[in-house]
Amino acid sequence: MRLDQFLKVSRLIKQRSVAKWACDSGRVSLMGRKAKAGTVVTLGDEVSLSLRDRFIHVKVLEIPRGNVSKERAQTLYEVIEERRVSSS
């Protein structure tokens, strides 16, 4: 599954267009390396997002087929680290 699509389906980012923008502007990394929107996500990959005042680092636990419910979306990944970032 494409990285931007995974971010949208997992609801880490609410819109795919925003997920694509975040990936292409260098705000998303996959396994410690900056990743483009079309990068393929596999089980066990670690994704880091740096958006506005939030940083989140997750591990991919499941790759769904198509859209999933809000409750199930939270089971697609495990949060490793999450923190607020002050913008000074």
TORTORDO-708371 format. One record per atom (N, C-alpha, C, O): atom name; residue number from 1; x, y, z. Coordinates in Angstrom, 3 decimals, padded with zeros to 6 digits. Layout:
BEGIN
MINU:CA:NUM:X:Y:Z
...
This chain:
BEGIN
MINU:N:1:000.841:-001.170:000.000
MINU:CA:1:000.000:000.000:000.000
MINU:C:1:000.891:001.239:000.000
MINU:O:1:001.926:001.274:000.666
MINU:N:2:000.481:002.239:-000.744
MINU:CA:2:001.225:003.505:-000.793
MINU:C:2:001.218:004.172:000.582
MINU:O:2:000.258:004.041:001.341
MINU:N:3:002.294:004.885:000.891
MINU:CA:3:002.423:005.559:002.176
MINU:C:3:001.316:006.576:002.397
MINU:O:3:000.724:006.603:003.476
MINU:N:4:001.018:007.415:001.407
MINU:CA:4:-000.027:008.418:001.597
MINU:C:4:-001.392:007.775:001.818
MINU:O:4:-002.212:008.296:002.574
MINU:N:5:-001.631:006.655:001.164
MINU:CA:5:-002.894:005.945:001.340
MINU:C:5:-002.965:005.330:002.741
MINU:O:5:-004.017:005.376:003.378
MINU:N:6:-001.864:004.758:003.225
MINU:CA:6:-001.848:004.190:004.575
MINU:C:6:-002.112:005.266:005.626
MINU:O:6:-002.861:005.040:006.577
MINU:N:7:-001.499:006.430:005.456
MINU:CA:7:-001.700:007.516:006.413
MINU:C:7:-003.169:007.932:006.467
MINU:O:7:-003.684:008.250:007.539
MINU:N:8:-003.830:007.931:005.341
MINU:CA:8:-005.244:008.296:005.289
MINU:C:8:-006.125:007.195:005.875
MINU:O:8:-006.994:007.478:006.699
MINU:N:9:-005.914:005.951:005.464
MINU:CA:9:-006.731:004.832:005.943
MINU:C:9:-006.576:004.639:007.451
MINU:O:9:-007.547:004.330:008.142
MINU:N:10:-005.369:004.820:007.955
MINU:CA:10:-005.119:004.653:009.395
MINU:C:10:-005.566:005.868:010.196
MINU:O:10:-005.573:005.846:011.427
MINU:N:11:-005.938:006.922:009.486
MINU:CA:11:-006.411:008.176:010.081
MINU:C:11:-005.349:008.908:010.883
MINU:O:11:-005.663:009.686:011.784
MINU:N:12:-004.094:008.655:010.550
MINU:CA:12:-003.015:009.465:011.109
MINU:C:12:-003.082:010.856:010.484
MINU:O:12:-002.758:011.853:011.129
MINU:N:13:-003.506:010.913:009.225
MINU:CA:13:-003.789:012.165:008.518
MINU:C:13:-005.156:011.979:007.875
MINU:O:13:-005.421:010.938:007.274
MINU:N:14:-006.023:012.974:007.995
MINU:CA:14:-007.419:012.799:007.600
MINU:C:14:-007.700:012.841:006.108
MINU:O:14:-008.690:012.263:005.661
MINU:N:15:-006.865:013.503:005.327
MINU:CA:15:-007.109:013.587:003.883
MINU:C:15:-005.887:013.087:003.120
MINU:O:15:-004.749:013.363:003.500
MINU:N:16:-006.134:012.354:002.048
MINU:CA:16:-005.032:011.805:001.267
MINU:C:16:-004.207:012.913:000.602
MINU:O:16:-002.991:012.785:000.465
MINU:N:17:-004.864:013.989:000.195
MINU:CA:17:-004.130:015.089:-000.429
MINU:C:17:-003.164:015.722:000.574
MINU:O:17:-002.059:016.117:000.204
MINU:N:18:-003.574:015.820:001.833
MINU:CA:18:-002.701:016.358:002.876
MINU:C:18:-001.574:015.364:003.164
MINU:O:18:-000.434:015.767:003.391
MINU:N:19:-001.891:014.071:003.156
MINU:CA:19:-000.875:013.042:003.367
MINU:C:19:000.172:013.087:002.251
MINU:O:19:001.370:012.971:002.511
MINU:N:20:-000.284:013.256:001.016
MINU:CA:20:000.644:013.353:-000.120
MINU:C:20:001.533:014.576:000.030
MINU:O:20:002.744:014.494:-000.175
MINU:N:21:000.938:015.712:000.389
MINU:CA:21:001.712:016.944:000.591
MINU:C:21:002.753:016.746:001.691
MINU:O:21:003.909:017.134:001.525
MINU:N:22:002.353:016.144:002.817
MINU:CA:22:003.268:015.932:003.938
MINU:C:22:004.446:015.054:003.518
MINU:O:22:005.594:015.335:003.864
MINU:N:23:004.156:013.996:002.777
MINU:CA:23:005.219:013.093:002.312
MINU:C:23:006.174:013.825:001.373
MINU:O:23:007.391:013.778:001.549
MINU:N:24:005.615:014.493:000.387
MINU:CA:24:006.431:015.140:-000.634
MINU:C:24:007.184:016.364:-000.120
MINU:O:24:008.140:016.809:-000.755
MINU:N:25:006.765:016.915:001.026
MINU:CA:25:007.479:018.063:001.586
MINU:C:25:008.478:017.651:002.671
MINU:O:25:009.051:018.504:003.348
MINU:N:26:008.682:016.340:002.832
MINU:CA:26:009.715:015.865:003.752
MINU:C:26:009.303:015.786:005.204
MINU:O:26:010.169:015.703:006.074
MINU:N:27:008.023:015.809:005.501
MINU:CA:27:007.549:015.751:006.885
MINU:C:27:007.256:014.334:007.360
MINU:O:27:006.893:014.125:008.517
MINU:N:28:007.415:013.357:006.464
MINU:CA:28:007.154:011.964:006.802
MINU:C:28:008.392:011.140:006.482
MINU:O:28:008.993:011.285:005.417
MINU:N:29:008.764:010.276:007.415
MINU:CA:29:009.880:009.381:007.141
MINU:C:29:009.448:007.939:007.399
MINU:O:29:008.610:007.667:008.260
MINU:N:30:010.031:007.039:006.645
MINU:CA:30:009.747:005.610:006.731
MINU:C:30:011.058:004.918:007.034
MINU:O:30:012.008:005.009:006.256
MINU:N:31:011.114:004.234:008.149
MINU:CA:31:012.331:003.535:008.591
MINU:C:31:013.519:004.500:008.689
MINU:O:31:014.646:004.144:008.346
MINU:N:32:013.253:005.714:009.156
MINU:CA:32:014.315:006.694:009.376
MINU:C:32:014.754:007.483:008.159
MINU:O:32:015.664:008.306:008.263
MINU:N:33:014.137:007.259:007.008
MINU:CA:33:014.497:007.977:005.782
MINU:C:33:013.285:008.719:005.248
MINU:O:33:012.166:008.208:005.297
MINU:N:34:013.506:009.917:004.740
MINU:CA:34:012.416:010.693:004.148
MINU:C:34:011.778:009.861:003.043
MINU:O:34:012.471:009.217:002.255
MINU:N:35:010.451:009.884:002.996
MINU:CA:35:009.742:009.028:002.043
MINU:C:35:008.742:009.831:001.226
MINU:O:35:008.091:010.740:001.741
MINU:N:36:008.627:009.494:-000.027
MINU:CA:36:007.657:010.114:-000.924
MINU:C:36:006.305:009.406:-000.765
MINU:O:36:006.223:008.325:-000.181
MINU:N:37:005.267:010.023:-001.287
MINU:CA:37:003.901:009.513:-001.143
MINU:C:37:003.725:008.114:-001.727
MINU:O:37:002.945:007.325:-001.193
MINU:N:38:004.419:007.795:-002.793
MINU:CA:38:004.258:006.507:-003.463
MINU:C:38:005.087:005.378:-002.879
MINU:O:38:005.024:004.255:-003.378
MINU:N:39:005.856:005.641:-001.846
MINU:CA:39:006.667:004.603:-001.220
MINU:C:39:005.756:003.519:-000.651
MINU:O:39:004.730:003.824:-000.041
MINU:N:40:006.127:002.259:-000.848
MINU:CA:40:005.305:001.140:-000.391
MINU:C:40:005.566:000.861:001.092
MINU:O:40:006.712:000.755:001.530
MINU:N:41:004.476:000.747:001.847
MINU:CA:41:004.539:000.442:003.276
MINU:C:41:004.328:-001.055:003.457
MINU:O:41:003.431:-001.634:002.844
MINU:N:42:005.156:-001.690:004.301
MINU:CA:42:005.004:-003.115:004.589
MINU:C:42:004.884:-003.322:006.099
MINU:O:42:005.154:-002.412:006.883
MINU:N:43:004.483:-004.511:006.491
MINU:CA:43:004.344:-004.831:007.908
MINU:C:43:005.666:-004.628:008.639
MINU:O:43:006.724:-004.997:008.129
MINU:N:44:005.607:-004.051:009.813
MINU:CA:44:006.800:-003.852:010.620
MINU:C:44:007.526:-002.545:010.347
MINU:O:44:008.428:-002.175:011.099
MINU:N:45:007.150:-001.839:009.287
MINU:CA:45:007.785:-000.547:008.995
MINU:C:45:007.472:000.456:010.103
MINU:O:45:006.427:000.385:010.750
MINU:N:46:008.394:001.383:010.304
MINU:CA:46:008.185:002.453:011.270
MINU:C:46:008.036:003.768:010.517
MINU:O:46:008.864:004.113:009.673
MINU:N:47:006.975:004.492:010.831
MINU:CA:47:006.642:005.746:010.165
MINU:C:47:006.700:006.870:011.181
MINU:O:47:006.162:006.745:012.281
MINU:N:48:007.354:007.972:010.818
MINU:CA:48:007.415:009.156:011.675
MINU:C:48:006.776:010.324:010.944
MINU:O:48:007.039:010.551:009.763
MINU:N:49:005.931:011.067:011.659
MINU:CA:49:005.260:012.241:011.106
MINU:C:49:005.604:013.454:011.941
MINU:O:49:005.607:013.396:013.170
MINU:N:50:005.891:014.540:011.272
MINU:CA:50:006.149:015.802:011.957
MINU:C:50:005.229:016.848:011.339
MINU:O:50:005.525:017.405:010.282
MINU:N:51:004.112:017.107:012.011
MINU:CA:51:003.106:018.026:011.500
MINU:C:51:002.764:019.072:012.546
MINU:O:51:002.522:018.743:013.708
MINU:N:52:002.744:020.328:012.135
MINU:CA:52:002.422:021.455:013.009
MINU:C:52:003.127:021.330:014.347
MINU:O:52:004.352:021.432:014.422
MINU:N:53:002.351:021.108:015.405
MINU:CA:53:002.920:021.030:016.748
MINU:C:53:002.934:019.601:017.279
MINU:O:53:002.934:019.384:018.491
MINU:N:54:002.946:018.618:016.363
MINU:CA:54:002.845:017.215:016.771
MINU:C:54:003.907:016.374:016.074
MINU:O:54:004.175:016.541:014.884
MINU:N:55:004.505:015.467:016.843
MINU:CA:55:005.424:014.470:016.289
MINU:C:55:004.883:013.117:016.725
MINU:O:55:004.573:012.917:017.900
MINU:N:56:004.769:012.189:015.782
MINU:CA:56:004.291:010.847:016.122
MINU:C:56:005.125:009.816:015.368
MINU:O:56:005.416:009.970:014.182
MINU:N:57:005.498:008.766:016.086
MINU:CA:57:006.311:007.679:015.535
MINU:C:57:005.520:006.395:015.788
MINU:O:57:005.210:006.069:016.934
MINU:N:58:005.195:005.667:014.714
MINU:CA:58:004.372:004.462:014.836
MINU:C:58:005.007:003.278:014.121
MINU:O:58:005.852:003.440:013.240
MINU:N:59:004.581:002.087:014.522
MINU:CA:59:004.993:000.853:013.862
MINU:C:59:003.768:000.272:013.174
MINU:O:59:002.707:000.162:013.789
MINU:N:60:003.901:-000.100:011.906
MINU:CA:60:002.794:-000.650:011.111
MINU:C:60:002.549:-002.098:011.537
MINU:O:60:003.447:-002.937:011.465
MINU:N:61:001.316:-002.378:011.983
MINU:CA:61:000.953:-003.725:012.419
MINU:C:61:000.109:-004.478:011.402
MINU:O:61:000.081:-005.709:011.396
MINU:N:62:-000.582:-003.730:010.539
MINU:CA:62:-001.470:-004.361:009.562
MINU:C:62:-001.631:-003.456:008.350
MINU:O:62:-001.702:-002.234:008.475
MINU:N:63:-001.686:-004.073:007.179
MINU:CA:63:-001.949:-003.353:005.935
MINU:C:63:-003.352:-003.770:005.479
MINU:O:63:-003.549:-004.908:005.055
MINU:N:64:-004.327:-002.858:005.562
MINU:CA:64:-005.695:-003.227:005.198
MINU:C:64:-005.925:-003.214:003.693
MINU:O:64:-005.133:-002.657:002.932
MINU:N:65:-007.002:-003.826:003.288
MINU:CA:65:-007.452:-003.739:001.895
MINU:C:65:-008.618:-002.768:001.887
MINU:O:65:-009.694:-003.085:002.394
MINU:N:66:-008.419:-001.606:001.325
MINU:CA:66:-009.488:-000.621:001.268
MINU:C:66:-009.647:000.139:002.575
MINU:O:66:-008.766:000.127:003.434
MINU:N:67:-010.794:000.801:002.705
MINU:CA:67:-011.068:001.609:003.886
MINU:C:67:-011.470:000.734:005.063
MINU:O:67:-011.949:-000.386:004.885
MINU:N:68:-011.267:001.259:006.270
MINU:CA:68:-011.631:000.550:007.489
MINU:C:68:-012.405:001.494:008.402
MINU:O:68:-012.403:002.709:008.200
MINU:N:69:-013.064:000.931:009.401
MINU:CA:69:-013.821:001.742:010.350
MINU:C:69:-012.867:002.538:011.245
MINU:O:69:-011.676:002.238:011.327
MINU:N:70:-013.408:003.542:011.904
MINU:CA:70:-012.609:004.386:012.794
MINU:C:70:-011.978:003.550:013.902
MINU:O:70:-010.807:003.738:014.235
MINU:N:71:-012.742:002.637:014.467
MINU:CA:71:-012.232:001.784:015.547
MINU:C:71:-011.108:000.871:015.058
MINU:O:71:-010.101:000.693:015.743
MINU:N:72:-011.287:000.301:013.879
MINU:CA:72:-010.272:-000.610:013.335
MINU:C:72:-009.020:000.145:012.893
MINU:O:72:-007.920:-000.405:012.936
MINU:N:73:-009.177:001.387:012.472
MINU:CA:73:-008.039:002.179:012.003
MINU:C:73:-006.966:002.288:013.084
MINU:O:73:-005.775:002.304:012.775
MINU:N:74:-007.375:002.360:014.333
MINU:CA:74:-006.426:002.494:015.437
MINU:C:74:-005.638:001.221:015.696
MINU:O:74:-004.625:001.255:016.394
MINU:N:75:-006.087:000.092:015.142
MINU:CA:75:-005.375:-001.172:015.339
MINU:C:75:-004.355:-001.440:014.232
MINU:O:75:-003.642:-002.443:014.280
MINU:N:76:-004.279:-000.555:013.239
MINU:CA:76:-003.352:-000.750:012.119
MINU:C:76:-001.917:-000.413:012.491
MINU:O:76:-000.981:-000.799:011.790
MINU:N:77:-001.745:000.308:013.593
MINU:CA:77:-000.411:000.736:014.004
MINU:C:77:-000.296:000.761:015.520
MINU:O:77:-001.294:000.783:016.241
MINU:N:78:000.953:000.758:015.983
MINU:CA:78:001.265:000.865:017.408
MINU:C:78:002.078:002.146:017.599
MINU:O:78:003.084:002.353:016.922
MINU:N:79:001.642:002.993:018.512
MINU:CA:79:002.353:004.241:018.765
MINU:C:79:003.609:003.943:019.573
MINU:O:79:003.540:003.374:020.663
MINU:N:80:004.750:004.331:019.029
MINU:CA:80:006.024:004.171:019.720
MINU:C:80:006.330:005.427:020.519
MINU:O:80:006.773:005.361:021.665
MINU:N:81:006.086:006.577:019.891
MINU:CA:81:006.342:007.856:020.551
MINU:C:81:005.377:008.893:019.992
MINU:O:81:005.105:008.930:018.792
MINU:N:82:004.864:009.735:020.888
MINU:CA:82:004.003:010.836:020.472
MINU:C:82:004.277:012.001:021.408
MINU:O:82:004.309:011.840:022.628
MINU:N:83:004.474:013.175:020.823
MINU:CA:83:004.735:014.338:021.660
MINU:C:83:004.316:015.612:020.950
MINU:O:83:004.239:015.679:019.724
MINU:N:84:004.052:016.605:021.755
MINU:CA:84:003.760:017.943:021.242
MINU:C:84:005.093:018.661:021.065
MINU:O:84:006.008:018.510:021.874
MINU:N:85:005.183:019.428:020.014
MINU:CA:85:006.404:020.184:019.725
MINU:C:85:006.052:021.664:019.807
MINU:O:85:005.164:022.137:019.097
MINU:N:86:006.743:022.384:020.668
MINU:CA:86:006.473:023.818:020.771
MINU:C:86:007.114:024.537:019.601
MINU:O:86:008.259:024.266:019.239
MINU:N:87:006.368:025.451:019.019
MINU:CA:87:006.900:026.210:017.885
MINU:C:87:007.338:027.579:018.397
MINU:O:87:006.523:028.482:018.588
MINU:N:88:008.640:027.710:018.613
MINU:CA:88:009.190:028.950:019.144
MINU:C:88:009.788:029.793:018.071
MINU:O:88:010.298:030.878:018.349
